[in-house]
């Protein structure tokens, strides 16, 4: 090929990116702001009935009243405490049991049928049973959130362990690595993406169960606040509580994403 032909040759770009997603900062914020502006315009113009959706500006004013009166933190702090304690208990036990199921055949044979039996049960339906067992105080709320977090976490964990590339394990065995070294250096890092994905789902379920638990026998909490606002048909307060839950869900998802970036830095 002559030099002129080489210059005219089309440059081939590198195609080995592996479908790596690129972070687009600010796009989500723009979409959120546009939706808020659309809702504000719709409620002010009458296109959207005030009985269907309150004005976002009125909801913002309700937030200001909540903050000024101190009720925001009176409801938020108990909810965060219940969520952290209950979800931590369920996640730690779920990951531990899931790893044991993935590593030991005897544990798998004994626990997988049990997990499969309790996984489809709607956890909210068990709330009265937890109240009978643990009382109407905080223990029943912790237990319900922990149980709801446990089942999806254990399923995601042992599935992630099963999906670890077996050729890597055989390679470690061929190099004479001990059983514990293979688990620590190959199995757990290889299963970590699946475990964290399962945690993202589990913590979302934990937020849902938090609201359900607080709607029964809780003086303070986001669920109790939403229940009170709904019983009074106060849409501004009701949507303020829903927005708090949405923000809480975004914070939980962002925390898992930050943990993924930190723990999974070894991935290309």
Helices and strands as residue ranges (DSSP letters): H 3-8, H 27-45, H 56-69, H 71-103, H 105-119, G 123-126, H 127-134, H 138-162, H 166-174, H 179-182, I 183-187, H 188-214, H 222-231, H 235-263
